[in-house]
Amino acid sequence: MRTRELRFGLYADEQGLAWVRGLVGEAVARRGARITGETLSTDDRPDGGPAAAELYDFLAEQWAVEHPGESSGARRPVELRVRLACSLRTWRTVRKAVIGAMCPAGAAPHVCRVPWMVG
């Protein structure tokens, strides 16, 4: 097994972040993978790349469109990286399960609980 990474750009407060972490934890546990670490970035990335606020600022706009008149509260753009020990096949299955749980598929218009982007 190799270490692989899930990366999500989120526009979340602490509750939203806990919800996404829970989705990841559940998907990982169901597939026999193991979380080996996590990084939450809001500022400049360690590799010198742009800050999460720059990369995911459009998610704040998505929130405003989907939740007109609602305060964004403590939400902010963040990047959540979760490292997993698993096979490539398991990584793909976990990734698909988390994405499906964050934004269930369907033809009807819907609002994301936590605006997100997968990396």
Biopython code that builds the backbone (N, CA, C, O; Angstrom):
import numpy as np
from Bio.PDB.StructureBuilder import StructureBuilder

atoms = [
    (1, "MET", "N", (0.830, -1.182, 0.000)),
    (1, "MET", "CA", (0.000, 0.000, 0.000)),
    (1, "MET", "C", (0.868, 1.237, 0.000)),
    (1, "MET", "O", (1.905, 1.305, 0.659)),
    (2, "ARG", "N", (0.414, 2.197, -0.752)),
    (2, "ARG", "CA", (1.120, 3.476, -0.830)),
    (2, "ARG", "C", (0.329, 4.540, -0.103)),
    (2, "ARG", "O", (-0.855, 4.371, 0.189)),
    (3, "THR", "N", (1.005, 5.644, 0.185)),
    (3, "THR", "CA", (0.314, 6.797, 0.747)),
    (3, "THR", "C", (-0.208, 7.629, -0.411)),
    (3, "THR", "O", (0.533, 7.991, -1.324)),
    (4, "ARG", "N", (-1.490, 7.921, -0.355)),
    (4, "ARG", "CA", (-2.155, 8.718, -1.384)),
    (4, "ARG", "C", (-2.870, 9.860, -0.702)),
    (4, "ARG", "O", (-3.094, 9.830, 0.508)),
    (5, "GLU", "N", (-3.231, 10.874, -1.481)),
    (5, "GLU", "CA", (-3.803, 12.071, -0.883)),
    (5, "GLU", "C", (-5.139, 12.443, -1.502)),
    (5, "GLU", "O", (-5.314, 12.396, -2.719)),
    (6, "LEU", "N", (-6.071, 12.809, -0.649)),
    (6, "LEU", "CA", (-7.325, 13.426, -1.069)),
    (6, "LEU", "C", (-7.152, 14.918, -0.795)),
    (6, "LEU", "O", (-6.646, 15.301, 0.259)),
    (7, "ARG", "N", (-7.569, 15.757, -1.737)),
    (7, "ARG", "CA", (-7.433, 17.204, -1.554)),
    (7, "ARG", "C", (-8.748, 17.868, -1.911)),
    (7, "ARG", "O", (-9.279, 17.672, -3.004)),
    (8, "PHE", "N", (-9.273, 18.659, -0.977)),
    (8, "PHE", "CA", (-10.528, 19.356, -1.183)),
    (8, "PHE", "C", (-10.366, 20.834, -0.870)),
    (8, "PHE", "O", (-9.821, 21.198, 0.172)),
    (9, "GLY", "N", (-10.837, 21.676, -1.764)),
    (9, "GLY", "CA", (-10.993, 23.093, -1.475)),
    (9, "GLY", "C", (-12.399, 23.251, -0.936)),
    (9, "GLY", "O", (-13.354, 22.757, -1.533)),
    (10, "LEU", "N", (-12.534, 23.935, 0.185)),
    (10, "LEU", "CA", (-13.829, 24.070, 0.841)),
    (10, "LEU", "C", (-14.077, 25.521, 1.223)),
    (10, "LEU", "O", (-13.136, 26.282, 1.451)),
    (11, "TYR", "N", (-15.333, 25.894, 1.291)),
    (11, "TYR", "CA", (-15.731, 27.167, 1.878)),
    (11, "TYR", "C", (-16.550, 26.779, 3.093)),
    (11, "TYR", "O", (-17.761, 26.577, 2.996)),
    (12, "ALA", "N", (-15.885, 26.672, 4.248)),
    (12, "ALA", "CA", (-16.509, 26.043, 5.404)),
    (12, "ALA", "C", (-16.177, 26.759, 6.702)),
    (12, "ALA", "O", (-15.144, 27.414, 6.835)),
    (13, "ASP", "N", (-17.093, 26.611, 7.657)),
    (13, "ASP", "CA", (-16.827, 26.986, 9.037)),
    (13, "ASP", "C", (-16.429, 25.704, 9.768)),
    (13, "ASP", "O", (-16.268, 24.660, 9.136)),
    (14, "GLU", "N", (-16.271, 25.770, 11.084)),
    (14, "GLU", "CA", (-15.833, 24.583, 11.830)),
    (14, "GLU", "C", (-16.829, 23.432, 11.716)),
    (14, "GLU", "O", (-16.421, 22.275, 11.623)),
    (15, "GLN", "N", (-18.130, 23.731, 11.721)),
    (15, "GLN", "CA", (-19.137, 22.672, 11.584)),
    (15, "GLN", "C", (-19.065, 22.007, 10.217)),
    (15, "GLN", "O", (-19.135, 20.783, 10.112)),
    (16, "GLY", "N", (-18.925, 22.814, 9.172)),
    (16, "GLY", "CA", (-18.824, 22.268, 7.821)),
    (16, "GLY", "C", (-17.574, 21.427, 7.647)),
    (16, "GLY", "O", (-17.600, 20.376, 7.007)),
    (17, "LEU", "N", (-16.484, 21.900, 8.220)),
    (17, "LEU", "CA", (-15.223, 21.164, 8.149)),
    (17, "LEU", "C", (-15.333, 19.835, 8.892)),
    (17, "LEU", "O", (-14.839, 18.813, 8.417)),
    (18, "ALA", "N", (-15.975, 19.847, 10.045)),
    (18, "ALA", "CA", (-16.180, 18.605, 10.800)),
    (18, "ALA", "C", (-17.055, 17.639, 10.006)),
    (18, "ALA", "O", (-16.819, 16.431, 10.031)),
    (19, "TRP", "N", (-18.054, 18.155, 9.308)),
    (19, "TRP", "CA", (-18.931, 17.314, 8.489)),
    (19, "TRP", "C", (-18.127, 16.628, 7.384)),
    (19, "TRP", "O", (-18.267, 15.425, 7.166)),
    (20, "VAL", "N", (-17.282, 17.398, 6.686)),
    (20, "VAL", "CA", (-16.470, 16.820, 5.602)),
    (20, "VAL", "C", (-15.479, 15.808, 6.166)),
    (20, "VAL", "O", (-15.295, 14.737, 5.586)),
    (21, "ARG", "N", (-14.844, 16.127, 7.277)),
    (21, "ARG", "CA", (-13.922, 15.164, 7.904)),
    (21, "ARG", "C", (-14.653, 13.868, 8.253)),
    (21, "ARG", "O", (-14.109, 12.777, 8.084)),
    (22, "GLY", "N", (-15.880, 13.995, 8.738)),
    (22, "GLY", "CA", (-16.675, 12.816, 9.057)),
    (22, "GLY", "C", (-16.979, 11.973, 7.830)),
    (22, "GLY", "O", (-16.923, 10.744, 7.883)),
    (23, "LEU", "N", (-17.303, 12.641, 6.716)),
    (23, "LEU", "CA", (-17.564, 11.918, 5.461)),
    (23, "LEU", "C", (-16.322, 11.154, 5.016)),
    (23, "LEU", "O", (-16.409, 10.002, 4.590)),
    (24, "VAL", "N", (-15.172, 11.803, 5.117)),
    (24, "VAL", "CA", (-13.914, 11.156, 4.735)),
    (24, "VAL", "C", (-13.651, 9.966, 5.656)),
    (24, "VAL", "O", (-13.339, 8.871, 5.188)),
    (25, "GLY", "N", (-13.775, 10.180, 6.957)),
    (25, "GLY", "CA", (-13.521, 9.105, 7.915)),
    (25, "GLY", "C", (-14.419, 7.902, 7.695)),
    (25, "GLY", "O", (-13.972, 6.758, 7.779)),
    (26, "GLU", "N", (-15.684, 8.165, 7.413)),
    (26, "GLU", "CA", (-16.632, 7.076, 7.164)),
    (26, "GLU", "C", (-16.282, 6.318, 5.889)),
    (26, "GLU", "O", (-16.298, 5.088, 5.873)),
    (27, "ALA", "N", (-15.968, 7.044, 4.826)),
    (27, "ALA", "CA", (-15.626, 6.399, 3.554)),
    (27, "ALA", "C", (-14.340, 5.580, 3.687)),
    (27, "ALA", "O", (-14.236, 4.490, 3.123)),
    (28, "VAL", "N", (-13.380, 6.095, 4.419)),
    (28, "VAL", "CA", (-12.111, 5.391, 4.619)),
    (28, "VAL", "C", (-12.339, 4.113, 5.421)),
    (28, "VAL", "O", (-11.829, 3.052, 5.062)),
    (29, "ALA", "N", (-13.098, 4.215, 6.497)),
    (29, "ALA", "CA", (-13.344, 3.049, 7.351)),
    (29, "ALA", "C", (-14.090, 1.947, 6.605)),
    (29, "ALA", "O", (-13.807, 0.765, 6.802)),
    (30, "ARG", "N", (-15.026, 2.319, 5.763)),
    (30, "ARG", "CA", (-15.812, 1.326, 5.017)),
    (30, "ARG", "C", (-14.983, 0.569, 3.996)),
    (30, "ARG", "O", (-15.346, -0.538, 3.600)),
    (31, "ARG", "N", (-13.884, 1.148, 3.569)),
    (31, "ARG", "CA", (-13.087, 0.516, 2.507)),
    (31, "ARG", "C", (-11.780, -0.056, 3.004)),
    (31, "ARG", "O", (-10.952, -0.483, 2.200)),
    (32, "GLY", "N", (-11.576, -0.074, 4.295)),
    (32, "GLY", "CA", (-10.374, -0.696, 4.852)),
    (32, "GLY", "C", (-9.099, 0.085, 4.624)),
    (32, "GLY", "O", (-8.008, -0.474, 4.733)),
    (33, "ALA", "N", (-9.211, 1.358, 4.313)),
    (33, "ALA", "CA", (-8.031, 2.199, 4.178)),
    (33, "ALA", "C", (-7.683, 2.757, 5.563)),
    (33, "ALA", "O", (-8.374, 2.481, 6.543)),
    (34, "ARG", "N", (-6.611, 3.539, 5.630)),
    (34, "ARG", "CA", (-6.186, 4.118, 6.898)),
    (34, "ARG", "C", (-5.739, 5.550, 6.665)),
    (34, "ARG", "O", (-4.959, 5.824, 5.753)),
    (35, "ILE", "N", (-6.237, 6.465, 7.494)),
    (35, "ILE", "CA", (-5.792, 7.861, 7.421)),
    (35, "ILE", "C", (-4.457, 7.950, 8.139)),
    (35, "ILE", "O", (-4.333, 7.536, 9.292)),
    (36, "THR", "N", (-3.451, 8.497, 7.447)),
    (36, "THR", "CA", (-2.121, 8.619, 8.038)),
    (36, "THR", "C", (-1.768, 10.047, 8.407)),
    (36, "THR", "O", (-0.761, 10.283, 9.075)),
    (37, "GLY", "N", (-2.581, 11.002, 7.984)),
    (37, "GLY", "CA", (-2.312, 12.394, 8.319)),
    (37, "GLY", "C", (-3.293, 13.327, 7.648)),
    (37, "GLY", "O", (-4.033, 12.941, 6.743)),
    (38, "GLU", "N", (-3.283, 14.556, 8.108)),
    (38, "GLU", "CA", (-4.179, 15.578, 7.564)),
    (38, "GLU", "C", (-3.498, 16.931, 7.650)),
    (38, "GLU", "O", (-2.774, 17.214, 8.605)),
    (39, "THR", "N", (-3.735, 17.766, 6.644)),
    (39, "THR", "CA", (-3.244, 19.131, 6.644)),
    (39, "THR", "C", (-4.396, 20.043, 6.288)),
    (39, "THR", "O", (-5.116, 19.791, 5.321)),
    (40, "LEU", "N", (-4.576, 21.094, 7.055)),
    (40, "LEU", "CA", (-5.578, 22.107, 6.766)),
    (40, "LEU", "C", (-4.844, 23.400, 6.483)),
    (40, "LEU", "O", (-4.125, 23.916, 7.339)),
    (41, "SER", "N", (-5.028, 23.923, 5.277)),
    (41, "SER", "CA", (-4.311, 25.130, 4.876)),
    (41, "SER", "C", (-5.276, 26.273, 4.648)),
    (41, "SER", "O", (-6.315, 26.115, 4.008)),
    (42, "THR", "N", (-4.920, 27.415, 5.177)),
    (42, "THR", "CA", (-5.649, 28.641, 4.901)),
    (42, "THR", "C", (-4.706, 29.685, 4.329)),
    (42, "THR", "O", (-5.112, 30.532, 3.534)),
    (43, "ASP", "N", (-3.451, 29.620, 4.737)),
    (43, "ASP", "CA", (-2.449, 30.583, 4.292)),
    (43, "ASP", "C", (-1.634, 29.995, 3.151)),
    (43, "ASP", "O", (-2.023, 28.989, 2.556)),
    (44, "ASP", "N", (-0.511, 30.620, 2.849)),
    (44, "ASP", "CA", (0.344, 30.118, 1.782)),
    (44, "ASP", "C", (0.692, 28.662, 2.030)),
    (44, "ASP", "O", (0.925, 28.247, 3.166)),
    (45, "ARG", "N", (0.722, 27.899, 0.959)),
    (45, "ARG", "CA", (1.044, 26.481, 1.064)),
    (45, "ARG", "C", (2.532, 26.310, 1.313)),
    (45, "ARG", "O", (3.332, 27.160, 0.920)),
    (46, "PRO", "N", (2.912, 25.209, 1.968)),
    (46, "PRO", "CA", (4.328, 24.958, 2.252)),
    (46, "PRO", "C", (5.184, 24.864, 0.992)),
    (46, "PRO", "O", (6.380, 25.153, 1.030)),
    (47, "ASP", "N", (4.575, 24.462, -0.121)),
    (47, "ASP", "CA", (5.352, 24.340, -1.361)),
    (47, "ASP", "C", (5.501, 25.678, -2.079)),
    (47, "ASP", "O", (6.007, 25.727, -3.200)),
    (48, "GLY", "N", (5.062, 26.767, -1.439)),
    (48, "GLY", "CA", (5.200, 28.086, -2.034)),
    (48, "GLY", "C", (4.056, 28.474, -2.951)),
    (48, "GLY", "O", (4.072, 29.550, -3.549)),
    (49, "GLY", "N", (3.069, 27.611, -3.064)),
    (49, "GLY", "CA", (1.920, 27.894, -3.911)),
    (49, "GLY", "C", (1.019, 28.949, -3.299)),
    (49, "GLY", "O", (1.260, 29.418, -2.187)),
    (50, "PRO", "N", (-0.013, 29.315, -4.027)),
    (50, "PRO", "CA", (-0.919, 30.355, -3.539)),
    (50, "PRO", "C", (-1.739, 29.904, -2.335)),
    (50, "PRO", "O", (-1.928, 28.710, -2.105)),
    (51, "ALA", "N", (-2.213, 30.870, -1.583)),
    (51, "ALA", "CA", (-3.023, 30.600, -0.394)),
    (51, "ALA", "C", (-4.381, 30.045, -0.794)),
    (51, "ALA", "O", (-4.867, 30.283, -1.900)),
    (52, "ALA", "N", (-4.981, 29.304, 0.124)),
    (52, "ALA", "CA", (-6.312, 28.732, -0.111)),
    (52, "ALA", "C", (-7.312, 29.829, -0.458)),
    (52, "ALA", "O", (-8.203, 29.618, -1.281)),
    (53, "ALA", "N", (-7.172, 31.000, 0.164)),
    (53, "ALA", "CA", (-8.098, 32.111, -0.109)),
    (53, "ALA", "C", (-8.042, 32.517, -1.579)),
    (53, "ALA", "O", (-9.058, 32.911, -2.151)),
    (54, "GLU", "N", (-6.880, 32.424, -2.183)),
    (54, "GLU", "CA", (-6.734, 32.755, -3.605)),
    (54, "GLU", "C", (-7.240, 31.625, -4.499)),
    (54, "GLU", "O", (-7.894, 31.871, -5.512)),
    (55, "LEU", "N", (-6.937, 30.404, -4.122)),
    (55, "LEU", "CA", (-7.318, 29.255, -4.943)),
    (55, "LEU", "C", (-8.819, 29.000, -4.952)),
    (55, "LEU", "O", (-9.381, 28.594, -5.970)),
    (56, "TYR", "N", (-9.463, 29.239, -3.819)),
    (56, "TYR", "CA", (-10.859, 28.837, -3.660)),
    (56, "TYR", "C", (-11.798, 30.005, -3.374)),
    (56, "TYR", "O", (-12.875, 29.807, -2.811)),
    (57, "ASP", "N", (-11.405, 31.219, -3.755)),
    (57, "ASP", "CA", (-12.250, 32.382, -3.497)),
    (57, "ASP", "C", (-13.597, 32.298, -4.216)),
    (57, "ASP", "O", (-14.579, 32.872, -3.746)),
    (58, "PHE", "N", (-13.658, 31.602, -5.330)),
    (58, "PHE", "CA", (-14.912, 31.454, -6.069)),
    (58, "PHE", "C", (-15.956, 30.666, -5.281)),
    (58, "PHE", "O", (-17.150, 30.775, -5.559)),
    (59, "LEU", "N", (-15.520, 29.870, -4.296)),
    (59, "LEU", "CA", (-16.467, 29.120, -3.483)),
    (59, "LEU", "C", (-17.298, 30.055, -2.598)),
    (59, "LEU", "O", (-18.449, 29.753, -2.283)),
    (60, "ALA", "N", (-16.717, 31.186, -2.200)),
    (60, "ALA", "CA", (-17.475, 32.192, -1.445)),
    (60, "ALA", "C", (-18.570, 32.782, -2.338)),
    (60, "ALA", "O", (-19.680, 33.047, -1.877)),
    (61, "GLU", "N", (-18.254, 32.982, -3.597)),
    (61, "GLU", "CA", (-19.260, 33.473, -4.551)),
    (61, "GLU", "C", (-20.359, 32.435, -4.737)),
    (61, "GLU", "O", (-21.533, 32.793, -4.825)),
    (62, "GLN", "N", (-20.001, 31.170, -4.798)),
    (62, "GLN", "CA", (-20.997, 30.104, -4.926)),
    (62, "GLN", "C", (-21.936, 30.130, -3.720)),
    (62, "GLN", "O", (-23.153, 30.019, -3.869)),
    (63, "TRP", "N", (-21.360, 30.278, -2.522)),
    (63, "TRP", "CA", (-22.195, 30.348, -1.313)),
    (63, "TRP", "C", (-23.193, 31.505, -1.435)),
    (63, "TRP", "O", (-24.381, 31.336, -1.161)),
    (64, "ALA", "N", (-22.707, 32.670, -1.843)),
    (64, "ALA", "CA", (-23.563, 33.854, -1.929)),
    (64, "ALA", "C", (-24.713, 33.643, -2.918)),
    (64, "ALA", "O", (-25.836, 34.080, -2.666)),
    (65, "VAL", "N", (-24.438, 32.978, -4.033)),
    (65, "VAL", "CA", (-25.472, 32.711, -5.038)),
    (65, "VAL", "C", (-26.481, 31.689, -4.524)),
    (65, "VAL", "O", (-27.685, 31.854, -4.719)),
    (66, "GLU", "N", (-26.003, 30.648, -3.878)),
    (66, "GLU", "CA", (-26.871, 29.565, -3.419)),
    (66, "GLU", "C", (-27.618, 29.895, -2.129)),
    (66, "GLU", "O", (-28.633, 29.271, -1.819)),
    (67, "HIS", "N", (-27.121, 30.864, -1.386)),
    (67, "HIS", "CA", (-27.717, 31.226, -0.094)),
    (67, "HIS", "C", (-27.966, 32.731, -0.039)),
    (67, "HIS", "O", (-27.417, 33.407, 0.831)),
    (68, "PRO", "N", (-28.784, 33.272, -0.949)),
    (68, "PRO", "CA", (-28.976, 34.717, -0.993)),
    (68, "PRO", "C", (-29.539, 35.257, 0.329)),
    (68, "PRO", "O", (-30.481, 34.703, 0.896)),
    (69, "GLY", "N", (-28.946, 36.332, 0.790)),
    (69, "GLY", "CA", (-29.406, 36.973, 2.011)),
    (69, "GLY", "C", (-28.905, 36.341, 3.291)),
    (69, "GLY", "O", (-29.101, 36.910, 4.365)),
    (70, "GLU", "N", (-28.262, 35.177, 3.218)),
    (70, "GLU", "CA", (-27.729, 34.525, 4.414)),
    (70, "GLU", "C", (-26.306, 34.998, 4.673)),
    (70, "GLU", "O", (-25.533, 35.221, 3.741)),
    (71, "SER", "N", (-25.979, 35.146, 5.924)),
    (71, "SER", "CA", (-24.616, 35.503, 6.305)),
    (71, "SER", "C", (-23.712, 34.283, 6.100)),
    (71, "SER", "O", (-24.119, 33.147, 6.344)),
    (72, "SER", "N", (-22.509, 34.531, 5.659)),
    (72, "SER", "CA", (-21.554, 33.430, 5.510)),
    (72, "SER", "C", (-20.948, 33.052, 6.859)),
    (72, "SER", "O", (-20.265, 32.034, 6.971)),
    (73, "GLY", "N", (-21.193, 33.857, 7.864)),
    (73, "GLY", "CA", (-20.714, 33.546, 9.210)),
    (73, "GLY", "C", (-19.207, 33.402, 9.259)),
    (73, "GLY", "O", (-18.480, 34.267, 8.771)),
    (74, "ALA", "N", (-18.741, 32.329, 9.838)),
    (74, "ALA", "CA", (-17.303, 32.093, 10.008)),
    (74, "ALA", "C", (-16.704, 31.281, 8.868)),
    (74, "ALA", "O", (-15.569, 30.816, 8.969)),
    (75, "ARG", "N", (-17.452, 31.106, 7.791)),
    (75, "ARG", "CA", (-16.920, 30.331, 6.659)),
    (75, "ARG", "C", (-15.739, 31.054, 6.030)),
    (75, "ARG", "O", (-15.679, 32.282, 5.983)),
    (76, "ARG", "N", (-14.804, 30.244, 5.551)),
    (76, "ARG", "CA", (-13.627, 30.788, 4.870)),
    (76, "ARG", "C", (-13.104, 29.734, 3.913)),
    (76, "ARG", "O", (-13.367, 28.546, 4.100)),
    (77, "PRO", "N", (-12.367, 30.146, 2.892)),
    (77, "PRO", "CA", (-11.773, 29.156, 1.983)),
    (77, "PRO", "C", (-10.629, 28.430, 2.696)),
    (77, "PRO", "O", (-9.757, 29.058, 3.297)),
    (78, "VAL", "N", (-10.650, 27.114, 2.617)),
    (78, "VAL", "CA", (-9.597, 26.284, 3.197)),
    (78, "VAL", "C", (-9.291, 25.137, 2.236)),
    (78, "VAL", "O", (-10.094, 24.794, 1.369)),
    (79, "GLU", "N", (-8.122, 24.565, 2.416)),
    (79, "GLU", "CA", (-7.768, 23.361, 1.667)),
    (79, "GLU", "C", (-7.514, 22.252, 2.671)),
    (79, "GLU", "O", (-6.656, 22.367, 3.546)),
    (80, "LEU", "N", (-8.278, 21.171, 2.528)),
    (80, "LEU", "CA", (-8.132, 20.000, 3.386)),
    (80, "LEU", "C", (-7.432, 18.911, 2.586)),
    (80, "LEU", "O", (-7.912, 18.491, 1.533)),
    (81, "ARG", "N", (-6.292, 18.461, 3.099)),
    (81, "ARG", "CA", (-5.557, 17.351, 2.486)),
    (81, "ARG", "C", (-5.512, 16.204, 3.482)),
    (81, "ARG", "O", (-5.068, 16.362, 4.619)),
    (82, "VAL", "N", (-5.976, 15.057, 3.037)),
    (82, "VAL", "CA", (-5.994, 13.869, 3.890)),
    (82, "VAL", "C", (-5.141, 12.797, 3.222)),
    (82, "VAL", "O", (-5.378, 12.421, 2.074)),
    (83, "ARG", "N", (-4.150, 12.313, 3.957)),
    (83, "ARG", "CA", (-3.280, 11.264, 3.445)),
    (83, "ARG", "C", (-3.813, 9.903, 3.878)),
    (83, "ARG", "O", (-4.177, 9.698, 5.036)),
    (84, "LEU", "N", (-3.849, 8.983, 2.925)),
    (84, "LEU", "CA", (-4.380, 7.640, 3.157)),
    (84, "LEU", "C", (-3.348, 6.589, 2.800)),
    (84, "LEU", "O", (-2.555, 6.766, 1.875)),
    (85, "ALA", "N", (-3.365, 5.503, 3.536)),
    (85, "ALA", "CA", (-2.587, 4.320, 3.165)),
    (85, "ALA", "C", (-3.582, 3.360, 2.522)),
    (85, "ALA", "O", (-4.442, 2.790, 3.194)),
    (86, "CYS", "N", (-3.446, 3.191, 1.199)),
    (86, "CYS", "CA", (-4.396, 2.338, 0.484)),
    (86, "CYS", "C", (-3.908, 2.113, -0.948)),
    (86, "CYS", "O", (-2.946, 2.726, -1.409)),
    (87, "SER", "N", (-4.596, 1.229, -1.616)),
    (87, "SER", "CA", (-4.314, 0.980, -3.026)),
    (87, "SER", "C", (-4.925, 2.100, -3.861)),
    (87, "SER", "O", (-5.743, 2.876, -3.367)),
    (88, "LEU", "N", (-4.527, 2.178, -5.115)),
    (88, "LEU", "CA", (-5.092, 3.166, -6.023)),
    (88, "LEU", "C", (-6.592, 2.930, -6.205)),
    (88, "LEU", "O", (-7.379, 3.876, -6.235)),
    (89, "ARG", "N", (-6.968, 1.688, -6.323)),
    (89, "ARG", "CA", (-8.388, 1.352, -6.492)),
    (89, "ARG", "C", (-9.202, 1.818, -5.274)),
    (89, "ARG", "O", (-10.282, 2.387, -5.433)),
    (90, "THR", "N", (-8.692, 1.582, -4.078)),
    (90, "THR", "CA", (-9.389, 2.013, -2.871)),
    (90, "THR", "C", (-9.444, 3.530, -2.794)),
    (90, "THR", "O", (-10.478, 4.094, -2.435)),
    (91, "TRP", "N", (-8.338, 4.202, -3.128)),
    (91, "TRP", "CA", (-8.310, 5.667, -3.140)),
    (91, "TRP", "C", (-9.400, 6.210, -4.054)),
    (91, "TRP", "O", (-10.120, 7.137, -3.681)),
    (92, "ARG", "N", (-9.525, 5.640, -5.245)),
    (92, "ARG", "CA", (-10.552, 6.093, -6.189)),
    (92, "ARG", "C", (-11.954, 5.877, -5.625)),
    (92, "ARG", "O", (-12.826, 6.733, -5.777)),
    (93, "THR", "N", (-12.167, 4.751, -4.985)),
    (93, "THR", "CA", (-13.475, 4.442, -4.403)),
    (93, "THR", "C", (-13.802, 5.393, -3.256)),
    (93, "THR", "O", (-14.929, 5.876, -3.153)),
    (94, "VAL", "N", (-12.825, 5.663, -2.397)),
    (94, "VAL", "CA", (-13.023, 6.590, -1.278)),
    (94, "VAL", "C", (-13.321, 7.983, -1.817)),
    (94, "VAL", "O", (-14.254, 8.640, -1.355)),
    (95, "ARG", "N", (-12.546, 8.433, -2.779)),
    (95, "ARG", "CA", (-12.731, 9.764, -3.376)),
    (95, "ARG", "C", (-14.138, 9.896, -3.958)),
    (95, "ARG", "O", (-14.817, 10.898, -3.736)),
    (96, "LYS", "N", (-14.561, 8.898, -4.691)),
    (96, "LYS", "CA", (-15.893, 8.910, -5.305)),
    (96, "LYS", "C", (-16.986, 8.928, -4.239)),
    (96, "LYS", "O", (-17.984, 9.634, -4.387)),
    (97, "ALA", "N", (-16.808, 8.165, -3.175)),
    (97, "ALA", "CA", (-17.801, 8.114, -2.098)),
    (97, "ALA", "C", (-17.919, 9.465, -1.387)),
    (97, "ALA", "O", (-19.026, 9.911, -1.089)),
    (98, "VAL", "N", (-16.794, 10.112, -1.116)),
    (98, "VAL", "CA", (-16.824, 11.414, -0.437)),
    (98, "VAL", "C", (-17.482, 12.459, -1.324)),
    (98, "VAL", "O", (-18.318, 13.232, -0.856)),
    (99, "ILE", "N", (-17.116, 12.490, -2.587)),
    (99, "ILE", "CA", (-17.722, 13.451, -3.519)),
    (99, "ILE", "C", (-19.224, 13.215, -3.611)),
    (99, "ILE", "O", (-20.003, 14.169, -3.599)),
    (100, "GLY", "N", (-19.634, 11.968, -3.702)),
    (100, "GLY", "CA", (-21.058, 11.645, -3.781)),
    (100, "GLY", "C", (-21.815, 12.058, -2.531)),
    (100, "GLY", "O", (-22.973, 12.469, -2.614)),
    (101, "ALA", "N", (-21.177, 11.953, -1.379)),
    (101, "ALA", "CA", (-21.828, 12.337, -0.128)),
    (101, "ALA", "C", (-21.890, 13.857, 0.034)),
    (101, "ALA", "O", (-22.847, 14.383, 0.603)),
    (102, "MET", "N", (-20.875, 14.559, -0.463)),
    (102, "MET", "CA", (-20.869, 16.022, -0.347)),
    (102, "MET", "C", (-21.895, 16.655, -1.268)),
    (102, "MET", "O", (-22.458, 17.704, -0.954)),
    (103, "CYS", "N", (-22.134, 16.022, -2.396)),
    (103, "CYS", "CA", (-23.042, 16.611, -3.376)),
    (103, "CYS", "C", (-23.746, 15.484, -4.118)),
    (103, "CYS", "O", (-23.312, 15.080, -5.197)),
    (104, "PRO", "N", (-24.832, 14.975, -3.540)),
    (104, "PRO", "CA", (-25.530, 13.860, -4.179)),
    (104, "PRO", "C", (-25.942, 14.192, -5.612)),
    (104, "PRO", "O", (-26.396, 15.297, -5.910)),
    (105, "ALA", "N", (-25.773, 13.215, -6.476)),
    (105, "ALA", "CA", (-26.099, 13.398, -7.893)),
    (105, "ALA", "C", (-27.604, 13.486, -8.077)),
    (105, "ALA", "O", (-28.380, 12.978, -7.268)),
    (106, "GLY", "N", (-27.982, 14.122, -9.122)),
    (106, "GLY", "CA", (-29.397, 14.223, -9.451)),
    (106, "GLY", "C", (-29.608, 15.356, -10.432)),
    (106, "GLY", "O", (-28.776, 16.255, -10.553)),
    (107, "ALA", "N", (-30.712, 15.304, -11.122)),
    (107, "ALA", "CA", (-31.000, 16.318, -12.133)),
    (107, "ALA", "C", (-31.591, 17.585, -11.533)),
    (107, "ALA", "O", (-31.521, 18.650, -12.147)),
    (108, "ALA", "N", (-32.173, 17.483, -10.338)),
    (108, "ALA", "CA", (-32.820, 18.642, -9.728)),
    (108, "ALA", "C", (-31.770, 19.627, -9.208)),
    (108, "ALA", "O", (-30.725, 19.213, -8.707)),
    (109, "PRO", "N", (-32.044, 20.917, -9.324)),
    (109, "PRO", "CA", (-31.123, 21.907, -8.745)),
    (109, "PRO", "C", (-31.017, 21.687, -7.234)),
    (109, "PRO", "O", (-31.992, 21.317, -6.579)),
    (110, "HIS", "N", (-29.849, 21.916, -6.707)),
    (110, "HIS", "CA", (-29.639, 21.734, -5.288)),
    (110, "HIS", "C", (-28.599, 22.721, -4.781)),
    (110, "HIS", "O", (-27.918, 23.389, -5.560)),
    (111, "VAL", "N", (-28.493, 22.797, -3.487)),
    (111, "VAL", "CA", (-27.549, 23.709, -2.841)),
    (111, "VAL", "C", (-26.552, 22.862, -2.062)),
    (111, "VAL", "O", (-26.940, 21.955, -1.325)),
    (112, "CYS", "N", (-25.276, 23.157, -2.227)),
    (112, "CYS", "CA", (-24.248, 22.432, -1.492)),
    (112, "CYS", "C", (-24.210, 22.905, -0.046)),
    (112, "CYS", "O", (-24.204, 24.107, 0.219)),
    (113, "ARG", "N", (-24.185, 21.975, 0.871)),
    (113, "ARG", "CA", (-24.061, 22.316, 2.291)),
    (113, "ARG", "C", (-22.744, 23.040, 2.540)),
    (113, "ARG", "O", (-22.690, 24.032, 3.267)),
    (114, "VAL", "N", (-21.694, 22.529, 1.927)),
    (114, "VAL", "CA", (-20.373, 23.153, 1.977)),
    (114, "VAL", "C", (-19.889, 23.246, 0.529)),
    (114, "VAL", "O", (-19.603, 22.222, -0.091)),
    (115, "PRO", "N", (-19.795, 24.473, -0.021)),
    (115, "PRO", "CA", (-19.239, 24.579, -1.376)),
    (115, "PRO", "C", (-17.832, 23.973, -1.403)),
    (115, "PRO", "O", (-17.042, 24.183, -0.483)),
    (116, "TRP", "N", (-17.531, 23.224, -2.458)),
    (116, "TRP", "CA", (-16.286, 22.473, -2.503)),
    (116, "TRP", "C", (-15.751, 22.349, -3.920)),
    (116, "TRP", "O", (-16.434, 22.604, -4.912)),
    (117, "MET", "N", (-14.510, 21.948, -3.957)),
    (117, "MET", "CA", (-13.824, 21.610, -5.210)),
    (117, "MET", "C", (-12.848, 20.494, -4.854)),
    (117, "MET", "O", (-12.209, 20.528, -3.802)),
    (118, "VAL", "N", (-12.742, 19.530, -5.717)),
    (118, "VAL", "CA", (-11.808, 18.434, -5.469)),
    (118, "VAL", "C", (-10.557, 18.652, -6.310)),
    (118, "VAL", "O", (-10.621, 19.062, -7.469)),
    (119, "GLY", "N", (-9.419, 18.367, -5.689)),
    (119, "GLY", "CA", (-8.141, 18.564, -6.383)),
    (119, "GLY", "C", (-7.503, 17.268, -6.766)),
    (119, "GLY", "O", (-6.423, 17.263, -7.356)),
]
sb = StructureBuilder()
sb.init_structure("model")
sb.init_model(0)
sb.init_chain("A")
sb.init_seg("    ")
for serial, (resi, resn, name, xyz) in enumerate(atoms, 1):
    if name == "N":
        sb.init_residue(resn, " ", resi, " ")
    sb.init_atom(name, np.array(xyz, "f"), 0.0, 1.0, " ", f" {name:<3s}", serial, name[0])
structure = sb.get_structure()
